[in-house]
Every structure is written in C-alpha cells, then in structure tokens.
Amino acid sequence: MTIEHDRLAHITLTDWAAVWLRHHREHQDTDFWAVDAVFLLPQEDPERAWALTLELVEQANWDELGSIGAGPLEHLVQVHAPAFIDRIESQAAVDPKFKATLATIWVNSFYLPHAMVSRLVAASGDEIEPFDLDYDQAERDLREGKDGA
C-alpha cells in the first residue's frame, strides 16, 4: 500500500474536494495529489468518484464548474455512463450547478451508444455538442503523416 493510497482511504470527500479546488485556485504543488488521484478514481471506485464529483460541484464557485466537468465528471462519464446516466439526469434536473458542470463535458459519440449520448445532451439542456472520433484511427493517421484535412 502506498502513502497516496493510505491518504485517500482516510480523507473525507469534503476535505478532498476542498484540496482539489484549492489546487485549481492557488496551484500549490503540495495539493496536486488531490487532482492526480481523481483520474484513476472512476476505474477504482466509481461510487466514490460520483460522490466526490457531487461534493466538488457543491463547493465550487460557478466559474470553477468547467474544470470539474472537464475533469472528474467527464472521466466518470467516459468510463461509466450507462451505470450513472439515471443519476446524472436526476441530478441535472434538480441542481443548476451540476447541470452547468455537465454542459462542459466532451462526449465522444464514437464510443457511446446513440441513446446514451442523447440522454447526456438532453440532461445538459442541449448544451453538450458531441463529436465523433475514432482515437485509434486518428493515432494511425498521425503515425502515417495524414493530417485529417
């Protein structure tokens, strides 16, 4: 067990969110662990990732919601959209800050079923503009010198 894992196991979501937001406000290197640990959280503990995302939204100022959308919420959606779509829709319907956060995520419709993309877009108040990109093909094109133009 690493020191980082031990820290995460014992920190409250309230404290973790506060440190995450402080890092985004003040850019202190000592707080970066809070940001870094969020990237793996959806794979390791999706329920905790959901709860942390809600805590971040609650604590954040309106102008900070895009960072939460482009980070923790987007990562959760990419990995677990089908498991969380009902909760995402419900939360967006009653929480204007969450809905604003959702509206900032990028949704790659190449990797999600059309019905899921439609539900995410609707929950965002039609603010999400999905894109369609095969990352593997784009990587192959880049290696072969194709620029996509």
Secondary structure, 3 states (H helix, E strand, C coil): CCHHHHHHHHCCHHHHHHHHHHHHHHCCHHHHHHHHCCCCHHHHCHHHHHHHHHHHHHHCCHHHHHHHHHHHHHHHHHHHHHHHHHHHHHHHHHCHHHHHHHCCCCCECCCCCHHHHHHHHHHCCCCCCCECCCHHHHHHHHHCCCCCC
